[in-house]
């Protein structure tokens, strides 16, 4: 005799799981990877008019438009970077990198990158910055803590252990200049 307590043949349904494990955009500071735009379906493309084009006016074809837009976007990005560098205040900058990882701390905030992943934190998004020098080895660890009780560590391999003190003093100078403890 087979008896089941509370036998229900219906599956349990709940809310969809949300969080960093399922949605990388959930974590503040992480930039999503660049994705190519989806191609338009053939039905959505405008049809060409039956009127003949004037020989004096030349309009770019649909194949030339994405290339022109991409070139304009690249030019705009270059102009934006140049403008940010031009208006950058004179102040301390900390920069350390190895073959995989990189950290930059300056007037804009802290930027971490590992391989092709990158994130950026403005100074108002940072609760604390922690450094750790190992007792043995050459991996210097910098951890950025956010007010939401999240932390983002990155390890940089130094060429020599003597670089640790140099990096800590440079990072302290940047933190003293730009980081305001609340």
Buried (B, 14 or more C-beta within 10 A) or exposed (E): EEEEEEEEEEEEEEEEEEEEEEEEEEBBBBEEEEEEEEEEEEEEEEEEEEEEEEEEEEEEEEEEEEEEEEEEEEEEEEEEEEEEEEEEEEEBBBBBEBEEBBBBBBBBBBBBBBEEEBBBBEBEBBBEBEBEBEEEEBBBEBBBBBEEEEEBEBBBBBEEEEBBEEBBEBBBBBBEBBBEEE
